[in-house]
Amino acid sequence: MTSEELDIAFKDAVERINAYTEPLPADFLLRLYAYYKKATNNYGRPSSRKPIINAFKTNALFQVQDVTEDEAKKIYIELVNNYFLYRK
């Protein structure tokens, strides 16, 4: 997969999640959050009003610190595809 194809597939996966209206599991959302932030090279501090949520987001980001941007995009795409493939 070329870099351009990866970017297109990543944007498609992001759009699928953003268009989905049903609630998503919290642990799944945290993984998506971390890989999205890593893939987009966005390292801004979590901005929830609740400190506990910020702590979970920070921990999720810490867990993906050694992942490259392209790897993060691939994992994000895989997470989204698997979720929609296996959801009930």
C-alpha positions as a Markdown table, in Angstrom:
| # | Residue | x | y | z |
|---|---|---|---|---|
| 1 | Met | 0.0 | 0.0 | 0.0 |
| 2 | Thr | 1.4 | 3.3 | -1.0 |
| 3 | Ser | 1.5 | 6.3 | 1.4 |
| 4 | Glu | -1.3 | 8.0 | -0.6 |
| 5 | Glu | -3.4 | 4.8 | -0.5 |
| 6 | Leu | -2.8 | 4.5 | 3.3 |
| 7 | Asp | -3.9 | 8.1 | 3.8 |
| 8 | Ile | -7.1 | 7.5 | 1.8 |
| 9 | Ala | -7.9 | 4.3 | 3.7 |
| 10 | Phe | -7.2 | 6.1 | 7.0 |
| 11 | Lys | -9.5 | 9.0 | 6.2 |
| 12 | Asp | -12.2 | 6.6 | 5.1 |
| 13 | Ala | -11.9 | 4.7 | 8.4 |
| 14 | Val | -12.1 | 8.0 | 10.3 |
| 15 | Glu | -15.2 | 9.0 | 8.4 |
| 16 | Arg | -16.8 | 5.6 | 9.1 |
| 17 | Ile | -16.4 | 6.0 | 12.8 |
| 18 | Asn | -17.5 | 9.7 | 12.8 |
| 19 | Ala | -20.7 | 8.7 | 10.8 |
| 20 | Tyr | -21.5 | 5.8 | 13.2 |
| 21 | Thr | -24.3 | 6.9 | 15.6 |
| 22 | Glu | -24.4 | 3.9 | 18.0 |
| 23 | Pro | -22.4 | 4.0 | 21.3 |
| 24 | Leu | -18.9 | 2.5 | 21.0 |
| 25 | Pro | -17.2 | 0.6 | 23.9 |
| 26 | Ala | -15.0 | 2.9 | 26.0 |
| 27 | Asp | -11.9 | 0.8 | 25.6 |
| 28 | Phe | -12.3 | 0.7 | 21.9 |
| 29 | Leu | -12.7 | 4.5 | 21.8 |
| 30 | Leu | -9.5 | 5.0 | 23.8 |
| 31 | Arg | -7.6 | 2.8 | 21.4 |
| 32 | Leu | -9.0 | 4.7 | 18.4 |
| 33 | Tyr | -8.2 | 8.0 | 20.2 |
| 34 | Ala | -4.6 | 7.0 | 20.8 |
| 35 | Tyr | -3.9 | 5.7 | 17.3 |
| 36 | Tyr | -5.7 | 8.6 | 15.7 |
| 37 | Lys | -3.6 | 11.1 | 17.7 |
| 38 | Lys | -0.4 | 9.2 | 16.8 |
| 39 | Ala | -1.4 | 8.9 | 13.1 |
| 40 | Thr | -2.1 | 12.6 | 12.8 |
| 41 | Asn | 0.9 | 13.6 | 14.8 |
| 42 | Asn | -1.4 | 15.5 | 17.2 |
| 43 | Tyr | 0.1 | 15.5 | 20.7 |
| 44 | Gly | -2.1 | 18.1 | 22.3 |
| 45 | Arg | -3.1 | 17.5 | 25.9 |
| 46 | Pro | -6.4 | 15.7 | 26.4 |
| 47 | Ser | -9.0 | 18.3 | 27.1 |
| 48 | Ser | -11.8 | 16.6 | 28.9 |
| 49 | Arg | -13.4 | 18.4 | 31.8 |
| 50 | Lys | -13.0 | 15.2 | 33.9 |
| 51 | Pro | -9.5 | 14.5 | 35.1 |
| 52 | Ile | -10.1 | 10.7 | 35.1 |
| 53 | Ile | -10.9 | 10.8 | 31.4 |
| 54 | Asn | -7.7 | 12.8 | 30.7 |
| 55 | Ala | -5.7 | 10.2 | 32.7 |
| 56 | Phe | -7.1 | 7.4 | 30.6 |
| 57 | Lys | -6.4 | 9.3 | 27.4 |
| 58 | Thr | -2.9 | 10.1 | 28.5 |
| 59 | Asn | -2.3 | 6.5 | 29.4 |
| 60 | Ala | -3.6 | 5.4 | 26.0 |
| 61 | Leu | -1.2 | 7.8 | 24.3 |
| 62 | Phe | 1.7 | 6.5 | 26.4 |
| 63 | Gln | 1.0 | 3.0 | 25.2 |
| 64 | Val | 1.4 | 3.9 | 21.5 |
| 65 | Gln | 4.5 | 6.1 | 21.9 |
| 66 | Asp | 6.8 | 3.7 | 20.0 |
| 67 | Val | 4.4 | 3.3 | 17.1 |
| 68 | Thr | 5.1 | 5.1 | 13.8 |
| 69 | Glu | 2.5 | 7.3 | 12.2 |
| 70 | Asp | 2.1 | 4.9 | 9.3 |
| 71 | Glu | 1.8 | 1.9 | 11.7 |
| 72 | Ala | -0.8 | 3.9 | 13.7 |
| 73 | Lys | -2.8 | 4.5 | 10.6 |
| 74 | Lys | -2.7 | 0.8 | 9.7 |
| 75 | Ile | -3.8 | -0.3 | 13.2 |
| 76 | Tyr | -6.6 | 2.3 | 13.2 |
| 77 | Ile | -7.9 | 1.0 | 9.9 |
| 78 | Glu | -7.7 | -2.6 | 11.1 |
| 79 | Leu | -9.5 | -1.7 | 14.4 |
| 80 | Val | -12.3 | 0.0 | 12.5 |
| 81 | Asn | -12.6 | -2.8 | 9.9 |
| 82 | Asn | -12.7 | -5.5 | 12.5 |
| 83 | Tyr | -15.2 | -3.6 | 14.6 |
| 84 | Phe | -17.7 | -3.3 | 11.7 |
| 85 | Leu | -17.0 | -6.9 | 10.6 |
| 86 | Tyr | -17.6 | -8.5 | 14.0 |
| 87 | Arg | -20.1 | -6.1 | 15.7 |
| 88 | Lys | -23.3 | -7.6 | 16.8 |
